[in-house]
Amino acid sequence: MTDKELRRLNRRELLQMLIVQCEEAERLQKEADVANARLKELEESYERLKIKLNVKDERLNQKDAKIMELNGTIEKLQLAKVGEMKENGSFAEAALLLDGLFKAVQKNAESRLANAQNGMEPYLAGLQEDAEANLVDLVEGFMLSDAPGDGHG
C-alpha cells in the first residue's frame, strides 16, 4: 500500500489493519517458536548421534588394532611353522641318514656273520672298527651341518 492510500484510510480501518498485522505477527512468531524448538530437538539428537558415532568409531579403531595385532600373530605363527618345517626337514634328512647308516651297519653285520662262518674273524674285527669310525664321522658331520649359520635351519 502506498502512502496516499494509507492517508485516505480512517482510524478504524487503520486499527483493523494493525490488528490483522499483529495477528499475523503472532502467528509467524508461533511458527518461528515451533521451528526453533524443532531445531533445538534436532541439534540435541544430532549431538547424541555424534557421541554414539564417536563411540562406534573408537570401537572400530580398537577392532582394527586387534585385527592388526592378530595379523602380526598369524605372521609370526606362519614364520614359526616355516621354521618348524625346515627343522622337520633337517630331522627328516637326519632320519634318512641314520636309516642309511643302520642299513650299512646291518649289511656290515651280515657280511661279518658270513665271514665269521668262513673263519675270517680277525679281518672282520678291523672292518668293524672302520665301520664304527665311519659311523662316528658321519654323525659328527651331520651334527656340524645342522649348526646355526649353515643355511639348514
FENBELQUI-V522374 format. One record per backbone hydrogen bond with DSSP energy under -0.5 kcal/mol. NH is the residue of the N-H (numbers start at 1). CO is the residue of the C=O. E is the energy in kcal/mol with one decimal. If there is no record, write none. Layout:
nh=<NH/NH>
co=<CO/CO>
e=<E/E>
//
This chain:
nh=<6/7/8/9/9/14/15/16/17/18/19/20/21/22/23/24/25/26/27/28/29/30/31/32/33/34/35/36/37/38/39/40/41/42/43/44/45/46/47/48/49/50/51/52/53/54/55/56/57/58/59/60/61/62/63/64/65/66/67/68/69/70/71/72/73/74/75/76/77/78/79/80/81/82/83/84/85/86/87/88/89/90/91/92/93/94/95/96/97/98/99/100/101/102/103/104/105/106/107/108/109/110/111/112/113/114/115/116/117/118/119/120/124/125/126/127/128/129/130/131/132/133/134/135/136/137/138/139/140/141/142/143/144/145/146/147/150>
co=<2/3/4/5/6/10/11/12/13/14/15/16/17/18/19/20/21/22/23/24/25/26/27/28/29/30/31/32/33/34/35/36/37/38/39/40/41/42/43/44/45/46/47/48/49/50/51/52/53/54/55/56/57/58/59/60/61/62/63/64/65/66/67/68/69/70/71/72/73/74/75/76/77/78/79/80/81/82/83/84/85/86/87/88/89/90/91/92/93/94/95/96/97/98/99/100/101/102/103/104/105/106/107/108/109/110/111/112/113/114/116/115/120/121/122/123/124/125/126/127/128/129/130/131/132/133/134/135/136/137/138/139/140/141/142/144/147>
e=<-2.0/-2.0/-1.1/-0.8/-0.6/-2.2/-2.6/-2.5/-2.3/-2.3/-2.6/-2.6/-2.5/-2.5/-2.8/-2.4/-2.5/-2.7/-2.7/-2.6/-2.5/-2.6/-2.3/-2.6/-2.7/-2.7/-2.8/-2.8/-2.5/-2.6/-2.5/-2.6/-2.3/-2.6/-2.6/-2.5/-2.7/-2.8/-2.4/-2.4/-2.6/-2.6/-2.4/-2.5/-2.8/-2.3/-2.2/-2.5/-2.8/-2.3/-2.3/-2.8/-2.6/-2.4/-2.7/-2.9/-2.4/-2.5/-2.8/-2.6/-2.5/-2.9/-2.8/-2.2/-2.3/-2.7/-2.5/-2.4/-2.7/-2.7/-2.7/-2.7/-2.6/-2.5/-2.6/-2.9/-2.7/-2.4/-2.8/-3.4/-2.3/-2.1/-2.8/-2.9/-2.6/-2.8/-2.9/-2.6/-2.6/-3.2/-2.7/-2.5/-2.6/-3.3/-2.4/-2.4/-3.0/-3.0/-2.8/-2.7/-3.1/-2.9/-2.7/-2.9/-2.6/-2.5/-2.8/-3.0/-1.8/-0.7/-1.3/-2.3/-2.1/-2.1/-1.4/-1.7/-2.7/-2.1/-2.2/-2.8/-2.6/-2.3/-2.5/-2.4/-2.4/-2.4/-2.6/-2.5/-2.5/-2.5/-2.4/-2.5/-2.3/-1.8/-1.1/-1.2/-1.3>
//
